[in-house]
Amino acid sequence: MIFSIISRGQDVDQRPSESEIKEPATRLWINTYGNIRLTKRLFWIAQTHFRFQETENTPFAGQWAQIYNRHAISYLYSKNLTVSLGGVLRVNFNTDEMENERRTVPEWRIWHQYQFAMPISRFMVYHRLRIEHRWSQGFSDNSDYIFRNRWRYMVRFKIPLNKPKLGSQTWYISPEAELIMQSGQPVIDSPMEDLRLHTSLGYIINPRLTVATGFMYSQGQELANGAFYKQRYTLRFHVYFSPDIRKVKDKLPPIHMGE
Amino acid sequence: MVLRFSILILLSCLTTTVSLSQNSLHYAGPYRVGSYTGKTEFDYKLLDGDTVLHGDFEMQQADLPSLLKQGDDFFSCRGSFMNHVPVGEWIFEFGKFNAGDRLELGNYKYKVNISGTLHSAKGMMLDGKPHGEWTHLVQHLDNSSVTENVFKSVFNFESGIPQRSFRIDNTDYSLLGRFLRDGLAHDVWSLYANETASEVENWQFSEGNLNKIYSYSGSNTDTINAYMADQAVKQVITLDDRYISILELHRELLQHSDTSVNYLMYGILEQHAEYYKQVSQIFTNLGAKSFTPAFKVKVKHFPLNDQEVQQVKSIRSNVDHSEIITERLLNNAQLNLLKLADEEVAYQYSAVAAINSEWLEPLRKLSRYDERDILTYISRSDLLSHLLPAGKNFTSLEVTYTVDNQTYTQVIESSLKKESIDRSDSLIHLKIFSEAVLERLEAIQSSLDSRILKQERQAELDQLERALYQRMKLLDQRVDSLATINDGAIGKTISSLKITGNEIVSEYSELKDISERINRADQLVNCLDSLNTLALEVSEVPARSAVINQEYMDRVWNPFTSTLMDEQIKKPVLEAYENILLPYLLEQVQNNITCDNLGELIAQLKNTNSRMLELKTENTRKLERKLKNQNDPIEVLQLLKIPAAEAN
């Protein structure tokens, strides 16, 4: 996910002759993904992510980092294409609290996404283009909002392990890679915000509920100085749920998307 | 002026109505009278919607193609009606013609010669009754030429009553006679043979009473004092076929004492009656009153009192019952075979035959007399001595029968007492006799029935056992083939049916009593049929179960995988079916089968399947909750509302 906190206390003017890759930090993300069916083709995307990061004494889950609320309306154009549009309210926690700084600040986004699903052999491949328009601010009291655009592309596989196809009671493995680029006035020499390499092991309990866990390595330029590259190891836990709140009669006949 | 005009219009309307109501209508076209259909023209009027023949009537039935092929029944009549009552001159012609062998052309028409018989009748009618001279003439035709007068009668009537003298001629005889003014036969009726022109028979009437019959044959003269002559109570009846029947009956009564009188006059009178009947029938069919020329005679009458009426009724009923029994037994194919080998059957069969011809026959005669309404014209004593003649034995009957070329004789007794026949002229004794005969026949019947029954039952059992064997074989074959293609619990269950079938049949084979065997075999045929059905039913379970599974699967869109996924719906219901009901039902089939609960099990299997399919679309939320903690199959059957019997 997006990592947008500008580390402060770092000398921005100091520019090394070579890019510098920092020591990796550790994080823990617990993410819930809701995809609530509203109509035959419309879904309400409701995601809440709880993100922690290490402290000096505690790896991974040492302190709150962000609470993340992502909502959107998703339109199922076809079995292979879903288009979504919505907003994000993220609460950023101050992990390096200084004097006169706020403990939490909000961050706002408008986002839209185009996901292409491709069945290949037994597994599925997804290409996800996500564009975010993002307003963020620092923790200091008089901090102004800065505006950036994010350009994200992710390729993801879902490979069933114990069944020929993805279905109920299926274990699957899902490798994914996402490149997050950014642009905007504040972005000078750090267009590559993050590169995330993540593999998760999931279990589809039923079509409406899936759980997964995985490990993610990510790397990206710091906004203030593109020469510095952050590294992260993130432990991730995911719960995917997709209730259908339609009345029974509206579910019939079920849409099979031309299957 | 206006008033006068109105009256004029009113008057003219009135006259029109009257003239309309009196207007005779005319019909010309095909019409049916009795068995005749032909071109018909008649005048009629409508009275309250009814057709009332009024005016001339003419009809002709003639069919040329039929004449040319197989011969034609010709009919024609011509006459008049007044208010549906025949009046004036009437001419009838009845013919049976074949086309002759000559054909002429004349006046631009073919003339076809005919051969056959023509009966023509001609006479006057007054107020629906013959009046004046009536002639019936029957002629033989050959190629349209009269070759012979077969019959001719000339009668004079006055308002339906024959008067004065009459003459009837047929090919052999001529009959001359006369009537009194009131139509009673009177004086001498003489019958002459045409060949010898001599008198052959002479009936002497006196005011309707037939006193004497003289019969001349060669130089012999036989005289019969006819029964009508004495002072007994008389009844005036029509000289028709019934009278002839009465004479016939009297002749029968006399037959044993006097056989030399031929009663030749019957023949000619009968012929005469038949021709008159033909004409009368046409009038009846046209809806006019039946016209019967009233030739009157007097006969002795012995009316039945109420008691006797009842007695005759019982006799007839006993005769009817006895006839049913004799007919049934004598025509029974099995008895006819059995009597060849079985002495007892042979005796009883022959007894029935003997009773039928010796004892039942006179009773049958009485029954016939009553049927023909001539019973009351014969005295009881005459009747009794005629039916049960003195020389014949009605108290015992000798029965002769043959078995294996050996002839045996046995005597059967009736419950009739000899003295009661000799002494009395009462019908009561005939009634008692008829009861005795029926009783005897019934006894023989019940004895023979048990023989027929035994044979029939053995045959029935043989047939049932053949069926049983066939069903058993079928079950074995079916189980063998089904068990090989089904494994696991289903295969095991199907195999168990063969064992069950064998057990049931081996229990049966221990039975000894034939009735018990029949009853059981009958049940077992059905039972094995049901086992067969059950085997099929069980073999269907996997396929049905797969269908149910499929039906309880929903295709659900998973937005996280962008795929459709099968999702089981109503899981508790499906689980109850798969984990509780099916194992229970299969277990029942394996271990708890009897012929009595087979139907129930088949029904349960069927109903479980259909109910599961129904439940898919029903709201089962509550049911699912209840099912979650339920492991008792009986409870589950009830919760799912699966009926234990075949749905109608």
Interface residues (C-beta under 8 A of the other chain):
Chain A: Y33 N35 R37 F43 S74 L76 K79 N80 T82 Q115 A117 P119 M124 Y126 K158 K165 L166 G167 S168 I204 N206 P207 R208 T210 Y240 S242 D244 P254 I255 H256 M257 E259
Chain B: D554 R555 V556 W557 N558 P559 F560 T561 S562 T563 L564 M565 D566 E567 Q568
